[in-house]
Every structure is written in C-alpha cells, then in structure tokens.
Amino acid sequence: MSDQLNAALSGQALSALAEDVSLATPLAAPRIAGRDAASAALGRYQQALAAPETTVRLKGDGVEGVVYSASPGGRETEIVALARHNAAGLIETIDVYGRPWPFMAALREVIAKTDPALADPSLGSEPYAPDGPTPVWVDHPAVPPLAQDVTLYSPILREEPTGKAVVGPVLKAAAQSFSDLKVRAVLDIEGQSGFAVVIDEYVDGGHVQQLVEIFTLNDAGEVGAIRIFTRPWLVTAHFRRSMYALLKDTLGPEFWGPDPEEPLATL
C-alpha cells in the first residue's frame, strides 16, 4: 500500500481524493460527500485515535485497505478503512468500520467533543440501508476449517473467545442473527496467509449491517484468527442484543460489558 494512500486515509492527502469522494464512517449512518468534508472527518478520526499503528494491509480488485490499532481511553480499538479509486486514479469512496463496539464508545466520546455530527448515531425513521455507489456483488470465498486454537476478535465482545469449541458456537449464533448476506469485495492480506471479505447483511429490525471479516490462516491452512469490523453504530447495537440472547449462557459477563440487552449508549 502506498504512503499516499495511507496519508489519504488519515486525512493528510487532499489531492489523492476525488472532488466528489464520499466517506462512510463507523459511528454515523449517512455518508459524507465532498473532498473537504471527507478529509476533515478522516483527520478527526486520526486525531481521536492519537497516532494509530498500521497493523494489516489489504489489497483486492479495485479496492485497498488498512487496519489501524489504537487505545483511546486505554482500551484497544481497531478500525479498517477501505478505498476505491476512479478511472483517474483518485479515491472515490472510503468506507470505515470499527471494533469492538464496547471500546469504540471511548473513541466516540473523543470525536463527539470536536464534531458532534460525526458521533450522531441516528438511523432515521426507516430501517437503515447504506447509500453510495451501487455494489457489484461477488461470491463468498470458501472458508477453511477452524484451527483448534482459533481466536475470534469480535465486533461486539469485550474479550476474545479462543478455541474451536467456543468460537464455533459463537459463529453459529451469528449466522442465526442475520439474513441475506451479500459480498461486496474479497481482498488479500499483504504479507500474510489469509483474506478479507466485505459484507452487507440484514439484522434485527430490517437494518443492513456492514462488515469486514478478516481470516488469518496458520501454517496448516486453517483459520487461526478472525477479526470482524462493523458499521454503523446503532445497527451493531441491534446485532449485539440478538447475539446476547443466544449466547448469554455460553459466554460469561466478562465478554459483554454493561447492559448487554440494551442499545449502546448514545451520550
């Protein structure tokens, strides 16, 4: 991934963005349109994350991405930003997803102090459906078997379930909590064995939840780790509540944090 792309995703390379670029953020539902507004929003995220570390780089057909890790409020938080280019080589769309949502709350508190609109969780009066360019759906790749020591970096849990005997039931519960899964893109992980899948799916209330799932493979070709990022904020709250109903007897309270049956706090 080029330094210019990394700078653009951090709001530091205005010239790399198309004039009509649009940005989807993890916290707010509507896309942000226009070069100046999108770059300013990216800069505010970069500032709130306080010099995040680049941990994973992704490359697919017409789309590139980077995973950033930071600890706002002392809580490790990750975001993944995906960029698509137009025919002139300028970035025309950026989509940003976050995890885990109990800790994304700390990031949201920081952002709300400088730009309340970026932290506004409102979904409107109708079920959430993402706007932006019309996607070209692709097939979901085959997922190899889970390793015995697989770790799940969930979008909704405070702790990471480890071991096939635990992660398997969590993934099964997730499959019961959404419908009509469609794949926007498949990307490779640079320098590692594995792949990422960009997904839209319907969850409770008819809302569309958008995800990036990153599967890292071990030396045996098994899935050793799964990292899942989602957007927007309140749609993930619906999903979290459904998952708690299915898993409250499987995962202890240390995995959930406060009020797992309630929507995430909206300040």
C-alpha positions, 0 to 999 in steps of 0.5 A: 500500500502506498504512503499516499494512500495511507496519508489519504486515509488519515486525512493528510492527502487532499489531492489523492481524493476525488472532488466528489469522494464520499466517506462512510464512517463507523459511528454515523449512518449517512455518508459524507460527500465532498473532498473537504468534508471527507478529509476533515472527518478522516483527520478527526478520526486520526486525531481521536485515535492519537497516532494509530499503528498500521497493523494489516494491509489489504489489497483486492480488485479495485479496492485497498485497505488498512487496519489501524490499532489504537487505545483511546481511553486505554482500551484497544480499538481497531478500525479498517478503512477501505478505498476505491479509486476512479478511472483517474486514479483518485479515491472515490469512496472510503468506507470505515468500520470499527471494533469492538463496539464496547471500546469504540464508545471511548473513541466516540466520546473523543470525536463527539467533543470536536464534531458532534455530527460525526458521533450522531448515531441516528438511523432515521425513521426507516430501517437503515440501508447504506447509500453510495455507489451501487455494489457489484456483488461477488461470491463468498470465498470458501472458508477453511476449517477452524484451527483448534486454537482459533481466536475470534476478535469480535465486533461486539465482545469485550474479550476474545473467545479462543478455541474451536469449541467456543468460537464455533458456537459463537459463529453459529449464533451469528449466522442465526442473527442475520439474513441475506448476506451479500459480498461486496469485495474479497481482498488479500492480506499483504504479507500474510496467509489469509483474506478479507471479505466485505459484507452487507447483511440484514439484522434485527429490525430490517437494518443492513449491517456492514462488515469486514471479516478478516481470516488469518490462516496458520501454517496448516491452512486453517483459520487461526484468527478472525477479526470482524469490523462493523458499521454503523453504530446503532445497527451493531447495537441491534446485532449485539442484543440478538447475539446476547440472547443466544449466547448469554449462557455460553459466554460469561459477563466478562465478554459483554460489558454493561447492559448487554440487552440494551442499545449502546449508549448514545451520550 
